[in-house]
Amino acid sequence: MTSVLINFVQILAFVLWLLLIARVVLSWTNPMGGGGLTAFIYQATEPILAPIRRLLPPTAGVDWAPLVAMLLLGVILRLVAGLRNFG
C-alpha cells in the first residue's frame, strides 16, 4: 500500500511540475490567455501559486512563484524517493 501512495505522490508532483512549465511558457507566448486548455492549466496551477505569491511579491515585474513551486515539488520528489529507498 505504501508503494502505491509513493507512486501516486511522485506522479502527481511530476504532472504539477509539467503544468507549471506549461503555464510559464503560455505566459510568455500568450499572456492574454484563451482556450480551454489554457484555462485548465491556469486553474490547475493557481492553487499552488497563489499562496507563494502572497509570501513572495514580484520583484522588478518578475513572478518568482512558479520557480519556487517547482523547487518545492523537486524537494517533495526527492523526499518521496528517499522514502522508497528507505522502505
C-alpha positions as CSV (number, residue, x, y, z in Angstrom):
1,M,0.0,0.0,0.0
2,T,2.8,2.4,0.8
3,S,4.3,1.8,-2.6
4,V,1.1,2.8,-4.3
5,L,1.0,6.1,-2.2
6,I,4.6,6.8,-3.1
7,N,3.9,6.3,-6.8
8,F,0.8,8.5,-6.6
9,V,2.7,11.4,-5.0
10,Q,5.5,11.1,-7.5
11,I,3.2,11.1,-10.5
12,L,1.1,14.0,-9.0
13,A,4.3,16.1,-8.4
14,F,5.6,15.4,-11.9
15,V,2.3,16.3,-13.5
16,L,2.1,19.5,-11.5
17,W,5.7,20.3,-12.5
18,L,4.8,19.9,-16.2
19,L,1.7,22.1,-15.7
20,L,3.8,24.8,-14.2
21,I,6.2,24.6,-17.1
22,A,3.3,24.9,-19.5
23,R,1.9,27.9,-17.6
24,V,5.2,29.7,-17.7
25,V,5.5,29.1,-21.5
26,L,1.9,30.2,-22.0
27,S,2.5,33.4,-20.0
28,W,5.4,34.2,-22.4
29,T,3.7,33.2,-25.7
30,N,0.1,34.0,-25.0
31,P,-0.2,36.3,-22.0
32,M,-3.9,37.2,-22.7
33,G,-4.9,33.5,-22.5
34,G,-7.7,31.9,-24.3
35,G,-9.0,28.5,-25.0
36,G,-10.0,25.6,-22.8
37,L,-6.5,24.1,-22.3
38,T,-5.1,27.4,-21.2
39,A,-7.9,27.9,-18.7
40,F,-7.4,24.4,-17.4
41,I,-3.6,25.0,-16.9
42,Y,-4.3,28.3,-15.1
43,Q,-7.0,26.7,-12.9
44,A,-4.8,23.7,-12.0
45,T,-1.8,25.7,-11.1
46,E,-3.3,28.8,-9.4
47,P,-4.0,27.0,-6.0
48,I,-0.3,26.2,-5.8
49,L,1.0,29.6,-7.0
50,A,-1.4,31.9,-5.1
51,P,-0.1,31.2,-1.6
52,I,3.5,31.6,-2.8
53,R,2.7,34.9,-4.4
54,R,1.2,36.1,-1.1
55,L,4.5,35.3,0.6
56,L,6.8,36.4,-2.2
57,P,5.8,39.6,-4.1
58,P,7.0,40.1,-7.6
59,T,10.5,41.6,-7.9
60,A,11.0,44.0,-10.8
61,G,7.9,42.6,-12.5
62,V,9.1,39.0,-12.4
63,D,6.8,36.4,-10.9
64,W,9.0,34.0,-8.9
65,A,6.1,31.8,-7.7
66,P,6.4,29.2,-10.5
67,L,10.2,28.8,-9.8
68,V,9.6,28.4,-6.1
69,A,6.8,25.9,-6.7
70,M,8.9,23.9,-9.0
71,L,11.7,23.8,-6.4
72,L,9.3,22.7,-3.7
73,L,8.0,20.0,-6.0
74,G,11.5,18.8,-6.6
75,V,12.2,18.6,-2.9
76,I,9.0,16.6,-2.4
77,L,10.0,14.2,-5.2
78,R,13.4,13.7,-3.6
79,L,11.9,13.1,-0.1
80,V,9.4,10.6,-1.5
81,A,12.2,8.9,-3.5
82,G,14.2,8.7,-0.2
83,L,11.2,7.0,1.4
84,R,11.1,4.5,-1.3
85,N,14.7,3.6,-0.8
86,F,14.3,3.6,3.0
87,G,11.4,1.2,3.0
